[in-house]
Amino acid sequence: MLHEMLARLAKEFVYARGKPFADNELGNFVRNDIATEAKKQLIYLPFTLTVKASVGAGVWAAVPWLGFFDPLITKSATTGFYIVYLINPQTEDIYLSLNQGTTQVYQEFGEKRGREVLKRRAQDMAFRIPEYSKKFENAPIDLGSIASLPSGYMAGHSFGRKYKARAIDEALFYEDLQNMIYAYEALIDRGGSTPTDIMQEESGTKNIEETRRYALSRRIERSENVRKEVLKVTAPICQGCGLDPAIHYDYQGKLQHTPLDIHHSKPISGLAEGETRRYKVPDDFLVLCPTCHRMIHKQENTADLDRLRQTIKFSYRVN
């Protein structure tokens, strides 16, 4: 079971790190067995998460980890925010943590200031989902290393739980994991780490629920995965005005980069927070040129394609 596998990793990592990295038995166990077992924990949950486990890339990491990532936010531990199990190999402590991508923040702010940014954002994340954060511990975590990435993980920790590898409460472990996943998804639904005033400015409303729904809808639209899926099954032509980049712009580039937007035509206004279906491809999306996309967002009903078409007073010509 997952808790036993993580306990084994915590107890054996120091010894394994003294051996060659390539094709190491414990390393293979982490990347394959632990990751596979972690995916099983998601089978009965209504979320689609990517799971990755690591003991390092080419060389041993100071801190091994197991992460859960929502593709709307991130697909790696370098950006966004995510759920992660972090291990202190010296003390054999295992930390469940709602954490953040350290690398991206370091690149933007530098390490010293970046850790302060991570700490502030971690606090903001906990404040945004108080009914979940109160179920966990908010004490700092100790990963036993002052190296760059572990220091970032410690700064980016919002809340979580510490387990002793040799004395894990099994029932609490799995209850915590489920609660953390729901906390993670609630945080995404409420705007993630984006400040409320910025979301309100973009949404054009002061109503907090409408603001959150708008922000989530836009996050879905901007998702690289969603865009790729929609363009695979929907013709790359504006469904509002009929603009065809291949004809009207002589566009000959990659489909993924076509100058058209993906519009989430069934925004979250129809869903209460906590409902599980965020979107369905292609049913919930329209392909629009940037102008039509901007105009449909000004409509009262942002799913009314017929209304958008009725307002269009121009046509395209090919010389």
C-alpha angles and dihedrals in degrees: 000000000000097000091052092048093051089047089054090050092051093049098044104035098089091052094044092050089064089065130071113289099221114094091350113173095227091045091053090046091055098045095044114020099034093044091049093048091048091055089056089063089065099053096097097035121095096233135093109223133168115230126206133170126194144182092178142304110263092331133044116279120229088231124029117213148185116210139192116204132188106215090220087068108025145330097210143040092251099074142030121004131298148155117274142172108219123190131211101207094195097055096026089232118154117206125199104204142178096218146162142238106270101187096060093049093046091052092053102039107016123247102284097045090035091063090053090051090050092050092051093048091047090057092047091052092054091048091053093059104031096156089062101036091056089063090064142050119271097193118122117267125235117213095175095239137093093198118128102260098040089050088053092049090052092050093045095052111118102176139321144122138286120221129188109231092224096046111037117162098226097201092048092046094059094038088053093050093052093046090048092052091052089047090052093051092046089053090053091049090053097051104276113235095336111121114250095236091057092049091048092050091052095043095046094226137095093209104111096211093049089046092053093047092050092048092050092047091052091047089055091049092051096047111120091215094051092048092051093049094048095047090051091064105025125068112252093242126110107260090205109051101005097245109168111195092202091058106027099037099024085236112180102164132110118309092237090059098045111137094249131104131230111230121202096222097187103052123194092268085096094054131067118225110275096031107130108220109085099166146342123214123256099354097068098046143076128196108227139168113247092259095051090044091055092047096048089055088058091059122095088233107042091189095058103107093168091058090051092051091050091058095053111104101176140065135204124248131203113209 
